[in-house]
Amino acid sequence: MSEKPVVRFLDPSTPPHIFTLILLAGVAALAMNIFLPSLPGMTAFFDTEYRLMQLSVAIYLGVNAMLQLVIGPMSDQMGRRPVILGGLVIFLVATLGCIFAPNVTIFLICRMAQAAVVVAMVLSRAVVRDMVPADQSASMIGYVTMGVAVVPMLGPLVGGVLDEFWGWKASFWLLFVIGAGTLWLAWRDLGETKMRSGQTLLRQFQDYPELAASPRFWGYAMAAALSSGAFFAYLGGAPFVGSEVFGLEPSTLGFFFGAPAVGYLVGNGLSGKFSARFGINRMILWGCLFLTFGLVMSMLVFAMGHGSALSFFGFMTFVGLGNGMTIPNATAGTLSVRPHLAGTASGLGGAIMIGGGAGLSALAGVLLQPGTGPWPLLWIMLITGALGVVAILYVIQREKRLGLP
């Protein structure tokens, strides 16, 4: 679409309201982290090891990544609306499975199925690209993903409180209620924004080589993946650091855990306000540099012997700030390299980002042991963040060689 279309709230004959897109992205983010303060209690409930319980993060991200390879082509071929609604239904059923799981094996299987909610996050971004031209998409994606910032900021705090009063299952009941409300809102408000391609699903998959042959697509995708990789490693390792290194209770851990989301909220706001003015490449570069700066400062504080829960989680706000500036702009870049393949690009780019995140989350869980302190996690985050700087510098140099504005 060349111009922003008219939108009427709760009218499925028009494109969705931005509130609906924010909620779709937010419910997927909430499912990712609301229960993290409960991991030690869930380990005891299922009478298993923490490493196995921590897989509820890594396998969720892994399935998330695999699904995104399918979601993009499916939505380009079938339309955004039916794929989003179907994913939300699967999510609700899987959430009930997590609640009533009799053992850890069934729980982890249902947790994998919960990853179907990723359709809401991936396609909310593709819907934005359907609705507005490229020069406006980064700003609008910034506002949409601002909801993804608010939810992780509140999710672990709410999850920690729910755990202390009603146990770990309360977080999953909340997910079910919010998921049901999101399904109803999507049914009533989510008008179709993508004309069906008329191509078979196999033909849609054959479009992947066109994206894979674009160095700029890979540069943007890797900038997003490496920058967000620091956050996904944090998801896998911070519960251990908070509970085992600093001895925090679930509610206190939930409060500190949301620190990156504070920065993410600010970074998304900056993206929404300044991306069109300064350009997406400059915003991505600044974001990656802010992220790296925060991690270097945290490591220096620990090296000087002054590390604490406050310093560890406090400097994580820079990780959130960097991601808030990087992810919406890098996402806009991946979607704009081949605009006619926006859904496929969103899926492939998301799969690269989440797949890498799954591996880093699992790696953090393996390397963090009693006596290591936070160092393995900090090194993982620093290395991935610094490589994000390299990725966007490559894109900038590539565009200079091509003579692109």
KAZI-V406676 format. One record per helix or strand. SS is the DSSP state (2 for helix, 1 for strand). FROM is the first residue (numbers start at 1). TO is the last residue. If there is no record, write none. Layout:
{{SS | FROM | TO} {SS | FROM | TO}}
//
This chain:
{{1 | 15 | 15} {2 | 18 | 33} {2 | 36 | 45} {2 | 50 | 78} {2 | 80 | 100} {2 | 104 | 131} {2 | 134 | 166} {2 | 169 | 189} {1 | 191 | 191} {2 | 201 | 205} {2 | 208 | 212} {2 | 215 | 245} {2 | 250 | 257} {2 | 259 | 278} {2 | 280 | 303} {2 | 309 | 337} {2 | 339 | 367} {2 | 375 | 402}}
//
